[in-house]
Amino acid sequence: MTRVLTALWLAASFVWQLLLSGVATLRIILAPRPTVQPALVRYQFEPLGEGGAALLAALVTLTPGTTVVEIDMASRTLLLHLLDGRDAAGTAAGIRRHFERHVRVVCGGAP
């Protein structure tokens, strides 16, 4: 039952983050002089199986402003392209708080 409730919470959290990120991305696009600093950053995730890592990568990629370029299972990292990398630590904290911890419950840790 915990997995089902967590999956529902993850879905709701994803939709909310999708809306927030969409608005933030729209502001950047419509700004007369956007002050963005695109960046590639490595995001270290807790032990997850391949399915969990793929789900995490999909959630991150489907959120406007972030794209997963590479999943490295050996080092447990995602290479992220951020539309605005000025707050990369905040983005990583958001991924951990809103997605990763729920993905770990739904998919389990590493086998």
N, C-alpha and C positions, 0 to 999 in steps of 0.2 A: 504494500500500500504506500509505503514511503516513496518508492521510486515513481509511482504514478503521480502522487501529489507534487513531487519535485519536478517531474516532467511538465506538469501543467504550469507550475511556477516558472520554470525555465521558458516555456512558450510565452507566457504573459510578460516576463521580464524582457525577452527578445523583442516582442512587439513594442514595448515601451522604449527600449533603447533604439529601436529602428526609427521611431518617431522623433526622439530627441536628436539622434545623429542626422536624420534627414533635415531637420530644421537648421542645425549647425552648418551642415554642408550647403544648404540653400543660402544661408547668410554669407558664406564665403564666396559662392558663385555670384551673388547679386551685389556684393560690395564693390564700390567704385574702384578702390585700390586694395585688393585683398593682400593681407600681410601674412601669408602662409609660408611655412617652411617645410616642404615635403621631406620625409625622412624614411630611411630603412632602419628598422630596429629589430633586435632579437628579443623575443618574449619567451622566458623559461616557464614551462608548465610542469605541474606535479605529475608523478607517474600516471599515465593513462595508456590503455590499449590503443591499437591502431584505429578502431572504430570511434573511441572517445576523442582521440586527437583529430580525426577527420570531422567529427561533429563540431568540436570547438573551432576548428579552422573554418568550417562552413558558416557558423554563426558570426564569426568575426568578419569574414569576407562579405556576407550579406548585409552587414551594417555599413551604411554610407560613411565614407571617409577612411576606411581601413580595408586592406586586402592582404590575404596571406599569400606570400610568394613561394614559400617553401616550408615543408614540415620535416624536421630532422628528428626521427625517433631515437636515434642513438644518443643525442645530447638533450633530448626533450625540449626542443626549441621550435618556435615558429618565427620565420622571417616575415616581418610585417612591413608593408608600405603604408605610411600614414600620410594622409592629405595634408595635415598640419601636425608636424612633429614637435612643436614648441612645448607641449606637455606630454611627452612620451611616457613618463612615469605615471601620470594620471590616467592615461589610456590603459597602461598595463594593469593598474589597480582596478580600473573599471572592468576589464576583461576578467580578471580574477574574481571580483566581487559578483558581477552579474551573470557570468557564463560558466567559468571553469569549475567553481565549487559545485554547481548544480550538475554539470556534465559528469563530474566524478561520482556523484550519487546515482545518476541515471545509468551510466555505463560502467561504473566500477573503476577501480584503479588499474594499474598494470597487472597483467596476468602473472 
